[in-house]
Amino acid sequence: MVVSGSVVAMVVLFLLGVALVVWCVEVFIEAVAQSAVSLGISGFFLAVVLAGVDLENGVLGVTAAVVELPDLALGTVFGEALFVLAVAVGVAGVLVPFRMDVPRAYLLVLVLVPLPAFAASIGGTIGLVEGVVLVGLFVPLLAYVYWHERRSETTYLIAEEVEEAVDLEEAAEVTTASPRAANGGPIADRDDPTEGNRWNVDLDLDVDEFVPELAHRSGPFTLGVAVLATVGLTVGSLITVFSAEGIFLAFGISELAFGATVLSFVASIEELALTVEPVRKGRPHLAVGNVVGSTAFYVTANVGVVALLHPVSTDGAVMAVHWPIFAACLLVVAVMLARGRVTRLGGVALLGLYAVYWIANYAL
């Protein structure tokens, strides 16, 4: 098959669009986090919200739905959910097997939260009513997570990008309320089991280390940066979606398959770092939080917003390929987390399931 120059141009535009979206998301999160600290907004609440919302996937899915490519949007939902469960956890298991105790509440969230979307899929279409219900489910879920994290000894669901902002906020509060230890840091209250370890606070953190370009800027300035980043997100997502349409039409690929494989894979690469790096650094709870939070967002608010903008068909491959392989990956991850061990064997199984997912998308 001879690839024309126009197709090559569309591939280049596609990659540039994804890169712009990812970069603007990073700038947006950093700007909002810094402005939250500057304006006195709870950095912890911000962390929980941003950990529960995968902005890249949400923006790409919404854009695809707006331009009437709902199958592409639904493909990104399944594709990124499978990437987080199978590739991110799988690679972490293969490279750095780890042990940890996961709260039973988060295990239940991980296993039960996909059920409403699956039930809606059985009817053949996820429409406006189902979309409202799915988006509505995400709000109390987020509120529950906020409540659970506030009373937990270990912070699970926290956005890696705004972790420094929470550290800054909490370090400032602890510094003003606690006596100084010999090394210059505040002394934790030993009568409170959550004090000093709930946040994993870096008491030596210099404000210049957090978003160096924005650290000393005012709250309104950083909010302005966030607005500009939103504009960049919009432009990047439009470039990505329109070039993606040209690619899957040129190669005769279904938009559902393209969104579930190529688009999701390229847009989700950073999920590897958000999962593997915390484990490598001895902080696996952050990796688990990323998996739980991302999965919950994908199968509630994300698919719900897409359905609000355009009805989504769930016949054919959705029930024959996407849901079964998603369920298999979810089962493997849930069993490993319930046992408190993410193993190499489990990681290999997950990566194998992801390979099967790609093959199934193009075989049907």
N, C-alpha and C positions, 0 to 999 in steps of 0.2 A: 504494500500500500504506500503510495507516494503522498507525503505530507506537504500540503501547499504552504506558501509563505503566510497566507492569512491565518491558517491554523496555528502556525508557530507564533505569530503575533498575538493571537488570542491566549495561547499558553503563557507567554511572557506577561501579558496584561493580567491574567489570572493570578500568577505568582506575585506580581507587584501589588495587586489589590489585596490579597491575603496579608502580605507583609505590612501594608499600610494599616489595615484593620488591627493587626496584632500590636503594632507599634503604638497606634493611637490609643488602644485600650490600656497599654502600660502607662502612657503619659496621663490618661484620664484618671486612672486609679491613683497614681502617685499624687496628682494635683488635688484630687478630692480628699485623699488622706491627709495631706499637709494642710489644706484649708480647714478640714475638720478639727485638727489640733489647734490651728491658729484661732479659729472662731469658737472654740470651746465645745464643739460637738463631740459626743462620745466616740472615741476611736474604736472602742470595743464593739459598739453597735454597728459602726461602719464596717468593721472587719467581718462580722457575722453576715451582714447583708451582701458584701462583695464576695465572700466565700460561697454563698448560696446562689450566686448569679454568675454564670459564665457569659460574660459580655460578648466575646467574639461570636460564640454560637448563636446567642440571642439576636445580635444585630444581623448576622448573615441569614438566619431563618426568617426574621421579620422582613428583610429586604426581598428575599425570594418570594414570600407570600404576597407582598405588596405588588410585585410585578407579575403576579399570577403564575408562579411556579411552585405550587404547594407541595408537589412531590419532592422537589429539590429541598425545600424547607424541612419536610418530614425526614428526608434522608440524612440531613445534618443532625437531627435529633438522635436518631438511632446510631449513626456513625460515630458521633462524638461520645455518646454514652458507652458504646462498645469499645472505643479507643481507651477511655478512662479505665473501664473494668478489665479489659483483656490486655491491652498493650502496656499501659502505665503500671498496673499492678503486676502484670506478667513479667515485665522487664525488671521491676524492683525485686520480685521473687527470685529471678534467675541470677541477678547481679549481687544483691544484698539481702538474702533471706533474713527475716526478722521475727521476733516474738513481741507480742503486746496484748494487753487486756483491753478489749473494746467494750464500752458501756452497752448493756443489753438494749437500752433505748435506741441507740444508733443502729444496732443490728436489725431491730424491728423496723425502723424507718427505711433502711436499705432494702429489706425484703418486701415490705408491704406497700411502699409508696408507688410502685409501678402498677398496682392492681387497678386503680380507677381508669388509667389510660388504656390498659388492656381491655377492661370491660367496655369502654367506649369504642374500642377498635372492632369488637365482635359484630357490631351492627353494620359494619361496612363503610361508615363515614364518621369522622369526628367533626361535628359542626359547631354552630354558635353556642348552643346550650351546653354542650360538653366542654367547649373551650372556657366558658364562664366558670363552670364547676372546677375545672383543672387549675385555672388561675387562682380561683378562690381558695383551693386547698393549700396553695403555696404560702399564703399569708399566715394562717394559724400555725403551719409547720415552721415558718421562720420565727414566729413568736415563741413557739415551744423551744426551739433551739436556743434562742436568746436567753430564755429562762433557765434552761438546763446548763448552758455554758457558764452563766453567772454563778451558779451554785456548785460547779464542778471543780475538782482539784486540778484537773488537767484540761487545758483549752484544746479542743479538737478542731472545731469548725472555725478556722481563722484563715483569712486570706494572706497568703505568703507575701503578696505585694504590699500589704499595709501592716504587716507584723511590726515593723519598726515604728510606725505611728502609734500603735497601741503601747509598745515599749516606752516610747517617749512620754506618752500621756500618763501611764501608770507609774513610771519612774519619777516623774515630777510630783505626782500625788504622794507616793511613798516617801520621797525625800523630804517633803514639807511636814510629814506627819510622824516620822520615825527618827530615833537617835542615830548617830553615825557610828558605824563599826570602825574597827582599827584600820581597815583598808579604804576607808572613805565612803563606803556604801552603807545604806540604811540597814538596820537590824530587823529581820522579820519577826513578827509576833508568833512565838512558838505555840501559843495557846490556840491559835487559829490554823488548822491544818491546811487551809487553802492559801494562807499568806506566803508570798515569796515564791510559790511554785505554780500558781494558777496561770501566771502570765509568762513564766520563763523570762523575766525582765532582765535585760542587759543594762546593768546600772552604770556601766562605763561608756554607754553609747553617746557619741558626740553628735549633736544635731546636724553637723556638716556631712555626716555619713548617710543621712537620710535625704534622698533626692537633692543632691548638692546644688542643682540649679534652682531649686524652689525653697530650700530650707529656711532662708531668711526673708522670703517674700511674704507680703500680707495676705490675709485670707481672701479679700476681693480679687487680688492679682491671680492667685492660684485657681480661684473659681473661674476667672476669665480664661486661663489656660485650659481648664476642663471643658469649657464651652468650645474653644477652638479644636480640642481633641475630638469632641463630638462631631464637629463638621468634617474632620478628617475621617472619622469612622463612617459617616454617611457616604462620603465620596468613595472610600475604599471598598465598602460593601457593594455599592452599585457597580463599580468596576469588576469586582469579583463575580457577582451574580450574572451580569451580562456576558462577560467573557466565558464563564462556565457554561452558559446556555449555548454559545457558539461551539464550544468544544464537544459537548455531548451530542449535539445535533450532527456535527461533522463526523464523529466516529460512530454514530448510530447507537449510542448508549442511552439507557433510560435515565431520566433526571433523578429518579429515586436512587438508582444504583450509583450514579456519579456523586450525588450528595452524601450518600452513606459511606463511600470509599475514598475517592480522591479528594474531594473538598474537605471532608471531615479530617482525613489524615493530615493534610497540609496545615489546616487551621488548628489542629490539636497537638502539634509537636511539643509546644511548651508544657503540656500536661505531663510529659515525661519528667521534666525537671521538677515540676511541682509535686510529683509523687516520689521520684527516686532520690532527689537531693535531701529532703527531710529525713528519709530513712538512712541514707548514708551518713548524715550528721548526727544520728542517734535520736531523732525526733519523729518517730513513726506516727505519732498521733496526728501530726499535721497532714501526713499523706492520707491517713484514714479519713480525716475531716474533708480533704479535697475530694476523695472518692464519694463519700456519702453526700456532701453538699452538691456536687456536680450532678450526680445521678438523680437526686431529688428534684433539682431544677429542670433537668432535661425532660422528665416524664410528667411534670405538672405544669409549671408556668410556661416553659418554652413551647411545648406542643400546644398548650392552651392558647397562647397568644397567636400562634400560627393559625389555629382553627378559628379564632375570632376574626382574623383578617381574610381567611379563605377556607372553605370546607376542605377537609383532607380525606382522600379515599384510602381505606385501609384493607382493600381486597387484595387478592393475589399474593405477591411477594411479601407484603407486610406481615400477613399471618403465617405464610409458609416458610419464610426465611428470617425476617428481622426479629420478630418476637421470640421464636424458639431459640435462636442463638443468643439473643440478649438474656433470656431466662437461664440458659446453660451457663453463661459467664457469671451471671449474678449468683447462681447456686454455688459455683466453685469459690467465688470470692467470699460469700457469706459463710460457707463451711470453714474456710481457712481462718477467717476473722473470729468465728465462734470458738474455734479450737485454740486461738491465740498464736497461730503460727502461719506465716506466709512462706511457703517452701519453694525450692527450685522445681520440684515435680509439679506443684500447682501452677507455677509461673509458666512452665513449658506447656501445660494443658491449656492455659489461657491463650498463649500465643498461637497454639495450634487451632483453637476455636476461631481466633481472629483470621487466620489464613483460610479456614473453611468459609468464613463469612464473605471474604472477598471472592472466593471461587463461586460461591452460591449466587452472589449478586450478578455475576456475568454469565453464569450457566443457565439461568432461568430467563 
